[in-house]
Amino acid sequence: MPQCTADFEGLCLLYQAMEVGLHKIRAMARTNKELAEELIRDGYLKSPLLIRAFRAINRKDFVPKEFWDEAYGNYPLDIGERQTISQPLTVAFMLELLSSQPGENILDIGTGSGWVAAILAYVVSQNSGDQNVGRVISIERIKKLSESAEKNLRKYGFIKKGILKFIVGDGSRGYEAEAPYDKIIVGAAVQVAEIRRSPEGRRRTAAAGERIPIAWKKQLKVGGRIVAPVGNSVVVVDKISEKKFRSREYFGFSFVPLVKG
Ligand code: SAH
């Protein structure tokens, strides 16, 4: 973009800002298919099954009416109760890490709009070769959101077929009743404000993997995986054995907080 000269700097900067804004609007995906294409092009969506799921589940079905014209924008949108439907690129990134497969038993913590739960229900219910059809349990602490998510899902038939179940409750302790899970995905961030003391008595910040609630780790099968936000990171935890976990962290995201209780 050309430099603004001193003479008309204010006007010039305003014009440039408008150009940037207009470019954003012109570039915004207009259909669910275009959104999926954008996520593939930008390298967020990779696996064929997840690509099919993103195409099959229409984000517009999970967005309030007043934002329908922005349903395919790559940013979070307000869904009421001071919560948001997550940004598409973040959802794609986390779901690629989760790598869910047909036939799996999955826990989704923080239903929100139900969009992530719907994508997962599509994935686990694809033909897995055997008779084992997977299941998604999606838990949300705000009853109103859980109810509207259920409405959003109606046309897809997953609930009727017993593939997807919504629970109202506190997911910070997981959901024991349907455990163990092959995978656990979380849509709200574990908070990182507190500082722990190391065994030597020094103050230190715990590694992100250590902040994952023990209940989630316990409810995971050996060989299973948790993908959860911790502060501004996405953390992947693999359960190697009953006692052994391995984690890695991806920095630079933004999430609503996980609220206990
Ligand atoms: N995956 C969602 C986005 C979720 S936003 C989607 O596709 O729309 C995170 C959600 O987590 C919010 O709805 C918030 O109410 C919920 N949440 C926060 N703390 C929670 C807790 N302890 N248990 C269950 N849900 C929680």
Boltz pocket constraint, residues with backbone or C-beta under 6 A from the ligand:
constraints:
  - pocket:
      binder: B
      contacts: [[A, 83], [A, 84], [A, 85], [A, 86], [A, 109], [A, 110], [A, 111], [A, 112], [A, 113], [A, 114], [A, 115], [A, 116], [A, 117], [A, 139], [A, 140], [A, 141], [A, 142], [A, 145], [A, 169], [A, 170], [A, 171], [A, 172], [A, 187], [A, 188], [A, 256], [A, 257], [A, 258], [A, 259], [A, 260], [A, 261]]
      max_distance: 6.0
